């Protein structure tokens, strides 16, 4: 999806990751260049469940 600004894209990405994590009982964090929802505990502890990256108009990852 295209967003008018990097900030709007980042806000949408964060909202998606946060909602996904809360619905599934996962942890979530901003890793600086991506947002990640991850498993906490059990055999999948720390493994990513959903990752969202934001890219600029040149196809380069945007710093979040």
N, C-alpha and C positions, 0 to 999 in steps of 0.2 A: 504494500500500500504506500502511496506517496503522501507525504505530509509537507506543509508549507515551510516549516522550520525544523531544525535539528531538535530543538527543545520540545516541540509538539510530538515529534516521533519518539523521543526518549520518554516523555510522559505517558504516551500510549503504551509503549513497550513495558514500562514499569507497572502500569495498571494491569496489564494482561498477566505478567509474571506473578504479581501479588495475588490477584484473584485465583489463578491456577493453583498456586501454592496453598492458599488458605482453604480452597475446596478439597484439596487432596492431603492436607496435613503435612506439607513439606516445608522446609526452610527456604529462604530466598535472600538474595543479596545482589548488590551492584558490584560487579567485578572490575569496574573502570572502563572496560571496552565492551561489556555485555552484561545483560541481566540473566541470572540463573536461578531456577527453582531446583532444589536438590533433596534427596532422601536423607533422613536423619535416623540413625540407629539401624539395627538389623544388618543383614548381609550386604545391603546396597548403600550403607552409610556413606554419605559424601558424594555419591554418584549423581550426576545431573539428570533431571527429569525433563526440563524445558529450558532452552537457551534462546534469548532474543538478542540479536545484534542490530545496530543502527548504522547505516552506511550513508555517506554524503553523496552528492550528485555525481561525483567522479568514481563512485564505486569503492571508495576507501572507507574502512571502519571509522566511525566517529567516536571520539572520546566522550564518555557519558559522565 
